[in-house]
Amino acid sequence: MKCLTATILLIFITSILCAQSPWTQNKGGGFAQLGLNAIPTYSDYFKDNTDSRTSSREYSEFGIQAYAEYGLLNGTTIVGSIPLKILQSGDQTDNVTVNTRSGSLIAPGNFQLAIKQRIYDNGITIAGQLGVEAPLGSTDIPTGLRSSFECWTVTPMLSVGSGFGKGYAYGYGGVGLRTNDYSHTFTGGIEGGYKVLKPLWTMLFLDVNRSFKNGNRVDASSVQDSGFYVNDQEWVSLGLKLLFEINDNLGLTASSTLIAFAANQVPQSPSISLGFYGKWQGQKDEGKMEEK
């Protein structure tokens, strides 16, 4: 296996905090975050788990993502997010295999909407989630730039977790069912966090996304070169998150991947994700772990 110990960010991973966790919002309560993601110039990619490739041009991305959770009922939460992508195709590299143009693209990404339902909450918490992603993005064939997967995705997911003292841990798993000849995917992972200081949380996460490779989609050669939202993208990654509580209702987050391996068609590039969040309690739900 190829393993990079440098900081690597996969372009479609955002810094959303606890989106896959089993903990729901109180009725009328919520959590909202505005995230920023900057990916510098890159041209090297993971390929087929153990190999790498160099694209014909240098690419870069800046993303802005709005994310929110709202408690419809105690135990039932609606989750939504929409990203805006600012993509750039730049100078040619020394490995020109595809004729593409330089240029830029500003367009939305995949809009995501989900319902999370708490199933069990006694010592451990179990929740089911059903999510839908809509293809709102755009593709520019001459530059190879694309801002979202060109398919609908329906993802049923199960999450299990528990809080203990100043810490917590949870794991999740689900299957993304995709249209338009994209392969279906398995998505899963684990996360654990600990409050090291009164205002500071540190969290480690393992994130897994594996393609079933059952899709027959063939993209334009320019899009295959850029690697933006192509079929059979996959990875396994270990990363770090930080959360700084400004007060009981406001805070800052940061996230980065530390190690990535078993990856395909995703860039090898240092990056950083930052977020600003706000939360409100709603009606108190006794016995539920406070949302992290």
Buried (B, 14 or more C-beta within 10 A) or exposed (E): EBEBEEBBBBBBBBBBBBBBBBBBBBBBBBBBBBBBBBBBEBBBBBBEBEEEBBBBBBBBBBBBBEBBBBBBBBBBBBBBBBBBBBBBBBEBBEBEEBEBEEBEBEBBBBBBBBBBBBEEBEEEBBBBBBBBBBBBBBBBBEBBBBBBBBBBBBBBBBBBBEBEEEBBBBBBBBBBBBEEEBBBBBBBBBBBBBBEEEEEBBBBBBBBBBBBEEBEBEBBBBBBBBBBBBBBBBBBBBBBBBBEBEEEEEBBBBBBBBBBBBBBBBBBBBBBBBBBBBBBBBEEBEEBBEBB
